[in-house]
């Protein structure tokens, strides 16, 4: 079987090659395949890093705070529902949130 440097998400598990430190994608265990994929896909372009930072440092913490502290039961329930969706394997920026300890 041929070996390619660029990750194919239909064949390869990107989590084996790329990890997130904060909002920054880095090659896992100095993986060449991870490094090449990060570079060519532009996974650390400024706009994308900004969006990931916003999710990591603003959106998720705000929802966590609301879910834990709101006196409004409807608001609390909505925040809990959003967190359940966002902090799942299919949620937005799932790998980054997982790698930063927000879900396992």
Secondary structure as UniProt FT lines:
FT   TURN            9..11
FT   HELIX           14..16
FT   STRAND          18..21
FT   TURN            22..23
FT   STRAND          24..27
FT   HELIX           28..30
FT   HELIX           32..41
FT   TURN            42..44
FT   HELIX           46..54
FT   HELIX           55..59
FT   HELIX           60..69
FT   HELIX           73..86
FT   TURN            89..90
FT   TURN            92..93
FT   HELIX           94..99
FT   TURN            100..101
//
